[in-house]
Amino acid sequence: MLYQLFWLFLAFSFLGWCLEVAATAVRLGQYRDRGVLHGPLCLVYGITGCLITIALRELSGGWFFLFLFSALYATVVEWIAGHLLEHYSHTRWWDYSDCKWNLDGYICLSASVVWGALGLVTVKWLVPLLMRLYQLVPAGLAHVLLWIFAILLVIDLLGTALTLGGLRYKLPRVDKVNNRLANLTLRMGLWIFDRTERRMRTKAPQLDLIRPKRTKSTVFAAGCSFYKIFLLFVIGAFLGDITETIFCRITAGYWMSRSSLVWGPFSIVWGLAIALVTQVLYKYKDRSAFWLFGMGTLLGGAYEYLCSVFTEIVFGAVFWDYSALPFNLGGRINLLYCFFWGLAAVAWFKVLFPPLDRLIESLPRRGGTILTWCLVVFMAVNMIVSSAALIRYDARLEGVAAQTSLDTLLDEHFDDSYMQRVYPKLVHMN
């Protein structure tokens, strides 16, 4: 499965590079390399293609939702990629500012429509064709070739990342390095940097690879730093679990656990949603409530659908099912709850985020750092134990006896009654 997925990633990246080069040749009448890497690959196409292949394969029988979700996922990937490149290279690699209905010049409605059409063609026709081509190559040879491509890709990625990070300008002069081995390594590194930098400057002449020194903030977790995003993830996971629990009590008439983890009231789906929406929409937090509602509805629905597919693939279980509700899509999402995502986005940025933002930034730097890393360790252990407990729970339901001391430990501490109490809506897939 992993070999096939990597093959699709390479194929999508190469075909995307070809498409970008061809489109540029038609528009400008000249050849321009549109990839960021040294090789003929556009990673945005590779990531997007694999994402929609995995997440939307069960929608291949239809047209509308396949088109819509392909456009959504691809647009989000393009938006994130554009801002990451701008952050690390201090330049724009594409610009839709002259197009109508654009956002930051990195995405626009017309490009999203094209993405939707490409996604539809990819899932319906391109993926089956690529898989047939993959099956023509003997498995052993295919695996060797893919490993070679993987090594080359890693080298290319490292060279590009180090160049974009301005590392070569932070290195000491070669003639000051006394160790011969270090001298040789450094010379090879500088040769790679030179080649990569010259290639980048032909694509983006305005590219500035010299990084100014960053001034250290005196405020803990200023802006959208890792510390703030992680603390918001924990807070969002807690608030999401409490909200869903109360909602179930009001609508169903009884208390029911909505936690994702075996220890504590934490909903990972909500925590990730809060962290991601803050990271993605932080620049737009002061926009109108109507705009935030629309973005929250679309992104929330796409996010919940992706989470449903991911958990089913990884754990072989369905954690929620909306099949009994009207206007649902495969039981994974429904229109009413998509509107809830929109309302949650408005409530988050207009009501909850400002005081939480001030509270987090008011923490002392040392105390806030220690608190954050303690929570990182706790949540990481909690997730690992929860995953192991879910896997063992599924094995017990299939009649598999404990074979290791770990299995016995999990059976003792997380027996069937405990798991059913934590995950009352869990449905195992055969």
C-alpha positions as CSV (number, residue, x, y, z in Angstrom):
1,M,0.0,0.0,0.0
2,L,2.8,2.5,0.9
3,Y,4.7,1.7,-2.2
4,Q,1.6,2.3,-4.3
5,L,0.9,5.5,-2.5
6,F,4.4,6.8,-3.1
7,W,4.2,5.8,-6.7
8,L,1.0,7.9,-7.0
9,F,2.7,10.8,-5.2
10,L,5.6,10.8,-7.6
11,A,3.3,10.5,-10.6
12,F,1.0,13.3,-9.5
13,S,4.0,15.5,-8.7
14,F,5.6,14.9,-12.1
15,L,2.3,15.3,-14.1
16,G,1.6,18.5,-12.1
17,W,5.0,19.9,-13.0
18,C,4.3,19.0,-16.7
19,L,1.0,20.7,-16.5
20,E,2.4,23.9,-14.9
21,V,5.2,24.1,-17.5
22,A,2.8,23.6,-20.4
23,A,0.4,26.2,-19.1
24,T,3.2,28.7,-18.6
25,A,4.5,28.0,-22.1
26,V,1.0,28.7,-23.6
27,R,0.5,31.8,-21.5
28,L,4.0,33.4,-21.9
29,G,5.3,31.7,-25.0
30,Q,8.5,30.5,-23.2
31,Y,9.7,27.7,-21.0
32,R,9.8,28.2,-17.3
33,D,10.5,25.7,-14.6
34,R,7.5,25.9,-12.2
35,G,8.8,23.6,-9.5
36,V,10.5,24.6,-6.3
37,L,12.6,21.5,-6.2
38,H,15.6,20.8,-8.4
39,G,13.9,17.8,-10.0
40,P,10.8,18.0,-12.2
41,L,8.2,17.7,-9.4
42,C,5.5,20.0,-8.0
43,L,4.8,18.7,-4.5
44,V,1.5,20.5,-4.2
45,Y,0.1,18.3,-6.9
46,G,1.5,15.2,-5.3
47,I,0.2,15.9,-1.8
48,T,-3.2,17.0,-3.1
49,G,-3.5,14.0,-5.5
50,C,-2.8,11.5,-2.7
51,L,-5.1,13.3,-0.3
52,I,-8.1,13.2,-2.6
53,T,-7.3,9.7,-3.7
54,I,-7.4,8.4,-0.1
55,A,-10.2,10.6,1.3
56,L,-12.6,10.7,-1.7
57,R,-12.4,7.3,-3.3
58,E,-15.8,6.3,-2.0
59,L,-17.2,9.4,-3.8
60,S,-15.9,8.2,-7.2
61,G,-19.5,7.1,-8.2
62,G,-20.7,10.7,-8.1
63,W,-19.7,14.0,-9.6
64,F,-20.9,16.9,-7.4
65,F,-19.4,16.1,-4.1
66,L,-16.2,14.6,-5.6
67,F,-15.7,17.9,-7.5
68,L,-16.6,20.1,-4.4
69,F,-14.3,18.3,-1.9
70,S,-11.5,18.0,-4.5
71,A,-11.7,21.8,-4.9
72,L,-11.8,22.3,-1.1
73,Y,-8.8,20.1,-0.2
74,A,-6.7,21.3,-3.1
75,T,-7.4,25.0,-2.4
76,V,-6.4,24.5,1.3
77,V,-3.2,22.7,0.3
78,E,-2.4,25.5,-2.2
79,W,-3.1,28.2,0.3
80,I,-0.9,26.6,3.0
81,A,1.9,25.9,0.5
82,G,1.9,29.5,-0.7
83,H,2.2,30.9,2.8
84,L,4.9,28.5,3.8
85,L,7.0,29.4,0.8
86,E,6.5,33.1,1.4
87,H,7.4,32.6,5.1
88,Y,10.7,30.8,4.3
89,S,11.7,32.5,1.1
90,H,10.2,36.0,1.6
91,T,8.8,36.0,-1.9
92,R,5.7,34.9,-3.8
93,W,5.9,31.9,-6.1
94,W,2.5,32.5,-7.7
95,D,0.0,35.4,-7.5
96,Y,-3.8,35.4,-8.2
97,S,-4.2,39.0,-7.1
98,D,-5.5,40.1,-10.5
99,C,-8.2,37.4,-10.5
100,K,-11.6,37.9,-9.0
101,W,-12.6,36.2,-5.7
102,N,-9.0,35.7,-4.6
103,L,-7.7,35.4,-1.0
104,D,-4.2,36.8,-0.4
105,G,-3.4,36.2,-4.0
106,Y,-2.6,32.6,-3.3
107,I,-6.0,31.1,-4.0
108,C,-9.0,32.2,-6.2
109,L,-12.3,30.9,-7.3
110,S,-11.2,30.1,-10.9
111,A,-8.2,28.1,-9.7
112,S,-10.4,26.2,-7.2
113,V,-12.7,25.3,-10.1
114,V,-9.7,24.0,-12.0
115,W,-8.6,22.0,-9.0
116,G,-12.1,20.5,-8.6
117,A,-12.1,19.4,-12.2
118,L,-8.5,17.9,-11.9
119,G,-9.6,16.0,-8.8
120,L,-12.6,14.6,-10.5
121,V,-10.5,13.4,-13.5
122,T,-7.8,12.1,-11.1
123,V,-10.1,9.9,-9.0
124,K,-12.3,8.6,-11.8
125,W,-9.8,7.9,-14.5
126,L,-6.1,8.8,-13.7
127,V,-5.7,6.7,-10.6
128,P,-7.0,3.5,-12.2
129,L,-4.7,4.1,-15.2
130,L,-1.6,4.8,-13.0
131,M,-2.3,1.7,-10.9
132,R,-2.5,-0.5,-14.0
133,L,0.9,1.0,-15.1
134,Y,2.4,0.2,-11.7
135,Q,1.2,-3.4,-11.9
136,L,3.1,-3.9,-15.2
137,V,6.4,-3.6,-13.4
138,P,7.6,-6.6,-11.3
139,A,7.1,-5.9,-7.6
140,G,10.8,-6.3,-6.7
141,L,12.0,-4.0,-9.4
142,A,9.3,-1.4,-8.6
143,H,10.3,-1.4,-4.9
144,V,14.0,-0.8,-5.8
145,L,13.2,2.0,-8.2
146,L,10.9,3.7,-5.7
147,W,13.6,3.5,-3.0
148,I,16.0,5.1,-5.4
149,F,13.5,7.9,-6.1
150,A,12.8,8.3,-2.4
151,I,16.5,8.8,-1.7
152,L,16.9,11.4,-4.5
153,L,13.7,13.2,-3.3
154,V,15.1,13.4,0.3
155,I,18.4,14.8,-1.0
156,D,16.5,17.3,-3.2
157,L,14.2,18.3,-0.3
158,L,17.1,18.8,2.1
159,G,19.0,20.9,-0.4
160,T,16.0,23.1,-1.1
161,A,15.0,23.4,2.5
162,L,18.5,24.4,3.6
163,T,18.7,26.9,0.7
164,L,15.3,28.5,1.5
165,G,16.4,28.7,5.2
166,G,19.4,30.8,4.2
167,L,21.7,28.3,5.9
168,R,24.6,28.8,3.5
169,Y,24.9,32.4,4.7
170,K,25.2,31.2,8.3
171,L,28.0,28.7,7.5
172,P,31.7,29.7,8.3
173,R,34.1,30.1,5.4
174,V,35.5,26.9,4.0
175,D,39.1,27.9,4.5
176,K,38.5,28.3,8.2
177,V,37.5,24.6,8.6
178,N,40.6,22.6,9.6
179,N,39.2,19.1,9.6
180,R,39.5,17.7,6.0
181,L,36.4,15.6,6.3
182,A,34.4,18.6,7.5
183,N,36.0,20.7,4.7
184,L,35.0,18.2,2.0
185,T,31.4,17.9,3.4
186,L,31.1,21.7,3.6
187,R,32.3,22.1,0.1
188,M,29.8,19.6,-1.2
189,G,27.1,21.3,0.8
190,L,28.0,24.7,-0.6
191,W,28.0,23.2,-4.2
192,I,24.5,21.9,-3.7
193,F,23.4,25.2,-2.2
194,D,24.9,27.1,-5.2
195,R,23.2,24.9,-7.7
196,T,19.9,25.2,-5.9
197,E,20.1,28.9,-5.3
198,R,20.9,29.7,-9.0
199,R,18.0,27.5,-10.0
200,M,15.6,29.3,-7.6
201,R,16.8,32.8,-8.6
202,T,15.9,32.0,-12.3
203,K,12.4,31.2,-11.1
204,A,11.9,34.1,-8.7
205,P,14.4,36.9,-9.4
206,Q,13.2,38.8,-6.3
207,L,14.0,35.9,-4.0
208,D,16.0,37.0,-0.9
209,L,17.8,34.1,0.8
210,I,19.6,36.2,3.4
211,R,17.6,35.9,6.6
212,P,17.4,38.9,8.9
213,K,18.0,38.2,12.6
214,R,14.7,37.7,14.5
215,T,14.1,39.8,17.5
216,K,13.0,37.8,20.5
217,S,9.6,38.7,21.9
218,T,9.2,39.5,25.5
219,V,5.7,38.0,25.5
220,F,5.2,34.3,26.0
221,A,3.6,32.6,22.9
222,A,3.2,35.8,20.9
223,G,1.3,35.7,17.6
224,C,0.8,32.2,16.3
225,S,3.7,30.4,17.9
226,F,3.9,26.7,18.6
227,Y,3.3,27.2,22.3
228,K,0.0,29.1,21.7
229,I,-1.2,26.7,19.0
230,F,-0.6,23.7,21.2
231,L,-2.2,25.2,24.3
232,L,-5.2,26.1,22.1
233,F,-5.3,22.5,20.9
234,V,-5.6,21.2,24.5
235,I,-8.2,23.8,25.4
236,G,-10.1,23.2,22.2
237,A,-10.1,19.4,22.8
238,F,-11.4,19.9,26.3
239,L,-14.1,22.5,25.3
240,G,-15.1,20.4,22.3
241,D,-15.7,17.3,24.5
242,I,-17.7,19.2,27.1
243,T,-19.8,20.9,24.3
244,E,-20.6,17.6,22.6
245,T,-21.4,15.9,26.0
246,I,-23.9,18.7,26.9
247,F,-25.4,18.6,23.4
248,C,-25.9,14.9,23.6
249,R,-27.5,15.3,27.1
250,I,-29.9,17.9,25.7
251,T,-30.8,16.1,22.5
252,A,-30.7,12.5,23.5
253,G,-31.7,12.9,27.2
254,Y,-28.7,11.1,28.7
255,W,-25.0,11.7,29.5
256,M,-22.6,10.1,27.0
257,S,-18.8,10.2,26.7
258,R,-17.6,12.0,23.6
259,S,-13.9,11.7,24.4
260,S,-11.3,10.6,21.9
261,L,-8.8,9.5,24.5
262,V,-8.9,7.0,27.4
263,W,-7.7,9.6,29.9
264,G,-9.6,12.8,30.3
265,P,-12.4,14.6,28.5
266,F,-10.5,15.5,25.3
267,S,-11.9,15.4,21.8
268,I,-8.9,15.3,19.4
269,V,-11.1,16.2,16.4
270,W,-12.2,19.4,18.1
271,G,-8.7,20.1,19.4
272,L,-7.1,19.8,16.0
273,A,-9.9,21.8,14.4
274,I,-9.3,24.7,16.9
275,A,-5.5,24.5,16.3
276,L,-5.8,24.3,12.5
277,V,-8.5,27.0,12.1
278,T,-6.5,29.4,14.3
279,Q,-3.3,28.7,12.3
280,V,-5.1,29.0,8.9
281,L,-7.5,31.9,9.6
282,Y,-5.5,33.9,12.2
283,K,-4.9,36.7,9.7
284,Y,-8.7,36.9,9.0
285,K,-10.0,36.7,12.6
286,D,-11.3,40.3,12.4
287,R,-13.4,39.7,9.3
288,S,-17.2,39.7,9.3
289,A,-19.1,36.9,11.2
290,F,-20.7,36.0,7.8
291,W,-17.3,35.4,6.2
292,L,-16.1,33.3,9.2
293,F,-19.4,31.3,9.2
294,G,-19.0,30.4,5.5
295,M,-15.3,29.4,5.8
296,G,-16.0,27.5,9.0
297,T,-18.9,25.6,7.4
298,L,-16.9,24.6,4.3
299,L,-13.6,23.8,6.0
300,G,-15.3,22.2,9.0
301,G,-17.3,19.8,6.8
302,A,-14.2,18.9,4.7
303,Y,-12.1,18.4,7.9
304,E,-14.7,16.2,9.6
305,Y,-15.1,14.1,6.5
306,L,-11.3,13.6,6.3
307,C,-11.1,12.7,10.0
308,S,-13.8,10.1,9.5
309,V,-11.9,8.5,6.6
310,F,-8.6,8.6,8.5
311,T,-9.9,7.0,11.7
312,E,-11.7,4.3,9.7
313,I,-8.5,3.4,7.8
314,V,-6.2,3.5,10.9
315,F,-8.4,1.9,13.5
316,G,-10.9,0.0,11.3
317,A,-13.7,1.7,13.3
318,V,-16.3,4.3,12.8
319,F,-16.5,6.8,15.7
320,W,-19.6,8.6,14.5
321,D,-22.3,7.9,12.0
322,Y,-24.8,10.5,10.7
323,S,-26.6,8.1,8.4
324,A,-29.9,8.6,10.3
325,L,-29.8,12.4,9.8
326,P,-31.0,14.2,6.7
327,F,-28.6,15.7,4.2
328,N,-25.7,13.4,5.2
329,L,-22.8,12.3,3.0
330,G,-21.9,8.7,3.6
331,G,-22.8,9.1,7.2
332,R,-19.5,11.0,7.7
333,I,-20.9,14.5,7.7
334,N,-24.3,16.2,7.5
335,L,-25.5,19.7,6.7
336,L,-26.7,20.6,10.2
337,Y,-23.3,19.7,11.8
338,C,-21.5,21.6,9.0
339,F,-23.5,24.7,10.0
340,F,-22.4,24.0,13.6
341,W,-18.7,24.1,12.4
342,G,-19.6,27.6,10.9
343,L,-21.2,28.8,14.1
344,A,-18.2,27.4,16.1
345,A,-15.8,29.4,13.9
346,V,-17.7,32.6,14.6
347,A,-18.0,31.9,18.3
348,W,-14.3,31.0,18.5
349,F,-12.9,34.1,16.8
350,K,-15.4,36.6,18.1
351,V,-16.0,35.4,21.6
352,L,-13.6,32.8,22.9
353,F,-10.2,33.4,21.2
354,P,-9.5,37.0,22.3
355,P,-9.6,36.3,26.1
356,L,-7.8,33.0,25.7
357,D,-5.2,34.7,23.6
358,R,-4.6,37.3,26.3
359,L,-4.6,34.7,29.0
360,I,-1.9,32.5,27.2
361,E,0.3,35.6,26.5
362,S,0.0,36.7,30.1
363,L,1.7,33.5,31.3
364,P,5.3,33.8,32.6
365,R,7.7,32.7,29.9
366,R,9.4,30.0,32.0
367,G,6.2,28.7,33.6
368,G,4.3,28.7,30.3
369,T,7.1,26.8,28.6
370,I,7.2,24.1,31.3
371,L,3.4,23.8,31.3
372,T,3.3,23.4,27.5
373,W,5.9,20.7,27.4
374,C,4.3,18.8,30.3
375,L,1.0,18.9,28.3
376,V,2.9,17.8,25.2
377,V,4.2,14.7,27.0
378,F,0.8,13.9,28.6
379,M,-1.1,14.2,25.4
380,A,1.5,12.2,23.4
381,V,1.4,9.4,26.0
382,N,-2.4,9.6,26.1
383,M,-2.7,9.2,22.4
384,I,-0.3,6.3,22.2
385,V,-2.1,4.5,25.0
386,S,-5.5,5.2,23.5
387,S,-4.4,3.9,20.1
388,A,-3.0,0.7,21.7
389,A,-6.2,0.2,23.7
390,L,-8.4,0.6,20.6
391,I,-6.3,-1.8,18.6
392,R,-6.4,-4.3,21.5
393,Y,-10.1,-3.8,21.9
394,D,-10.7,-4.6,18.3
395,A,-8.6,-7.7,18.6
396,R,-10.6,-8.9,21.6
397,L,-13.8,-8.5,19.7
398,E,-12.4,-10.7,17.0
399,G,-11.6,-13.4,19.6
400,V,-7.8,-12.9,19.6
401,A,-6.3,-13.8,23.0
402,A,-3.6,-11.8,24.7
403,Q,-0.2,-12.9,23.4
404,T,2.2,-10.4,25.1
405,S,2.5,-8.8,28.5
406,L,1.4,-5.5,26.9
407,D,-1.8,-7.2,25.7
408,T,-2.5,-8.5,29.2
409,L,-1.8,-5.1,30.7
410,L,-4.3,-3.4,28.2
411,D,-6.9,-6.1,28.9
412,E,-6.6,-5.4,32.7
413,H,-6.8,-1.6,32.6
414,F,-8.9,-1.1,29.5
415,D,-11.4,-4.0,29.4
416,D,-14.5,-4.0,27.2
417,S,-16.7,-2.2,29.7
418,Y,-14.2,0.6,30.1
419,M,-13.8,1.0,26.3
420,Q,-17.6,0.9,25.8
421,R,-18.0,3.6,28.4
422,V,-15.4,5.9,26.7
423,Y,-16.4,5.1,23.1
424,P,-20.2,4.3,23.3
425,K,-20.7,5.1,19.6
426,L,-17.8,3.1,18.3
427,V,-18.7,0.8,15.4
428,H,-16.1,-1.8,14.3
429,M,-15.8,-2.5,10.6
430,N,-15.5,-6.1,9.4
